[in-house]
Amino acid sequence: MQMRNCIFVIVFFLFIFQFFLSQQRERKGEIKRVKDSVFVSIDEKLYVANPEVVTVKLKPDTEKSKAGFEALRQNQLGYIDITVPDSLDLEDYVAQLEKTGYY
């Protein structure tokens, strides 16, 4: 009986540790262009990117009005889709957003 409880406690703590470890992992992708298509590469996997829309998440202390953009849509987790201006390339716009420090 004690051995079973001990194993349960160990498995429980390993589960909690894995949960917090996965929450802290920051997933950033690299933009890649293949012919006329734009992809985001994360962990060597390619995901199709829409070059007209960027998904961002504001830092907790930043308000939408302060960030200075108009949101297309927002989900419950706080991710916001915003339109890339016609005059800017996707990579240039992402670089500008990163420099602001709001994201």
N, C-alpha and C positions, 0 to 999 in steps of 0.2 A: 504494500500500500504506500509506504514512504517513497519507494523508488518511482512509482507511478506519479506521485505528486511532484517529485523532483524533476522528472522528465517534462511534466506539464509546465512547470515554472520556467524551465530552460527554454522550451519551445515558445512560450509566451514572450519572454524577454527578447529572443531572437526575432520574433515577428515584429515587436515594437521597434527594435533597432533598425530592421530593414525598412519599416514604414517611414521612420524619420530620415533615414539615409536617402531614400528615394525622393522625399519631399525637398531635400536640400540640393539635389543635383540640378544644375542649371543646364538647360538644353538650348544651345545656340546652334543655328545652322549657318552654313556657308552658301552663298548664292552662286549657282553655276549656270552657265548658258550653253545649251547644246542646239546648234543651228538657230532656229527662230524661237525656241522654247526656253523658258526660265524655270529652273529647279532649285529647291533648297535641299542641301545635302546634310543629313544628320546621321551620325554613326555609319557613314558610308552607304546610306540608303537615300535614294533620290525621291523627292516629293514634288509634284507639279505645283508651281507657284503662279498665282494670278498677278501679272505685273501691274495691274491697275489698283490693287488693294493690298494694304499692309495690316496685319493683326498685331496689336500692341497691348501691353498691360502697364498701367500707370503705377508708379511707386506709391506706397500707402499714403504718403503725406502730400500728394499732388492732386489738385482738383482739375476736372476736365476743362473748365474755363481758363485756367492758368496755362494749360498745355497748348491751347490755341488751335484746335482743329474741330471739324464737324464729324461726328460719328455716324457711320452707316448703320451699324447695329452693335449691340453689346450683349454678352451672355452673363449668366449669374455668377460666373467665376471672376468677372472683371476684365475679360479680354474684349478689346474694342477693335472693330474693323474700320479703317479710315482709308479714304481715297488718295491715291498718289496723284499729285498735280500733273497736268498734261505736259507742263514745261520741264519736268524733272524725270530723270531715269530712276528706276526702282532702287538701284544700289546707292545712288546719290541721296535719295530721299531717306532711306534707312540710315545712312551715315549722318544726315542732318538730325534725325530724330534721336540717335544715340548721343550726339553731342549736347543736346538740351539737358540731359540728366533726369528727365521726367519719367523715363521708361526703364 
